[in-house]
Amino acid sequence: MRHYSAPVDGSIPAAKQKYIPTTGTYPKGFLVSGTHVGVKASNTRFPDLALLTSERPASAAAVFTQNIFQAAPVTISRNILKKRSGEGIRSVIINSGCANAVTGKGGLEDATSMAASLDGLLPDSSTPDSTLVMSTGVIGQRLPIKKILQAVPKAVSNLENSHESWLTTARSICTTDTFPKLLSMTFTLPSSPSITYSIAGMTKGAGMIHPNMATLLGILCTDAPIPASTLQPLLTHAVERSFNAISIDGSTSTNDTLAVLANGAAGGQPITSPTSEDGIAMQRVLTEFTQQLSQLVVRDGEGATKFVRVKVINSPSFPDTKLIASSIARDPLVKTALYGKDANWGRILCAIGYTQGLSSSQTVIPARTSVSFVPSDGSEPLKLVINGEPEAVDEKRAAQILAEEDLEILVNLGGGGDGSGKEEANYWFCDFSHEYVTINADYRT
């Protein structure tokens, strides 16, 4: 019996209910909808076509998968953003149930048709190529494009800005997810302290997660005034510390896309530079927001029983620090030990030691390296290795710490070769369970 996969009746597991927002503060001038199409023949009632649109032209930025086999919607959306220099984007259309990846010329035509169908139906929409397109699901199958195009008018008629609509839209992009991933928050900027801005975002993903770009699929929007030339570096910086710092299974999807739209509907001064006072403030907001949203993906990892943060500190360089954290997060022996509640710290050291691509042999000095488990209840960390020397581990306490859902692994590199390194990086990941194998063995059936 499956304990962690999505129930076939679409209900949300009791343990995941706490991650579903009951209210939201959504950006001005954005409308959303989730509509049932039946992209996957077995889906007879759940929404699987999502629309997000701005009532006024918006600036946009995106990051895409680095997988060589890039899906058709990735190619089409990238081309649209390049053609329009990120300006004048009105909407995003997303289907779940079929990835439209490795589908040749026909797949490109289908993705183009999806975007064009929404362009032609939006109020005051006289400009083509203003819609981005995303798809998620099984690779290598063509979309039932006629069914999708026939459903677009209904999806447009369903557009709203209510919390229920946002939640339905978030649910419509899910595949093996056990719950819809939706967040919203408000913020202010130094130049306009009297204006309350909003940012909202939704994402999907539970497997094939080790992004090297952005995320699985995700869409963010804000009513702050941010031109594309500023929005892109803000997003890139935030993603490097959020969606590019999560892992479930070490697999980078063909469809990974994260886009952000900013329509300026709340007013105020445009953020013309990421290094301005407003730009720095917006960077903090966007990074914090994307970290919170991306962590929901890890919490919904296929078959996952643990939510783990690995924090690497006192390193000579940020890129090296992140590489080490990533090596630990994607190591299958680390992940299976955590599932088995086994404090096998040797696997953590092994993952540190084989990290590839480090800029210097002085980044990791065994005699300076320490590893601890940090309990989620705030109690004293359990020291496993101090300056390369093993500690006498209290196995009973280790078992108690590993019995909890949340855990932090703290790796202190002691400053590297000269002891002066102060960089740190975080990575969030989950364990590997029997359930993960079951879900993915049955994925197409």
Secondary structure, DSSP 4 states (H G I P E B T S, - for coil): --SSSPPTT-PPPGGGGGGS-S---PPTTEEEEEE---SSTT-SSS--EEEEEEEEEEEEEEEE---SS--HHHHHHHHHHHHHTT-SEEEEEEEEEE---S-HHHHHHHHHHHHHHHHTTSTT---SS-EEEEEEEETT----HHHHHHHHHHHHHT-B-SHHHHHHHHHHT-SS-SS-EEEEEEEEETTEEEEEEEEEEEEE-SSS---SSS-SEEEEEESS---HHHHHHHHHHHHHTTGGGEESSS---SS-EEEEEE--TT-S-----TTSHHHHHHHHHHHHHHHHHHHHHHHT-TT---EEEEEEEEES-HHHHHHHHHHHHT-HHHHHHHHTT---HHHHHHHHHT----S-TTS--GGG-EEEEEETTS---EEEEETTEE----HHHHHHHHTSSEEEEEEE-TTTTTT---EEEEEEEE---HHHHHHHHSTT-
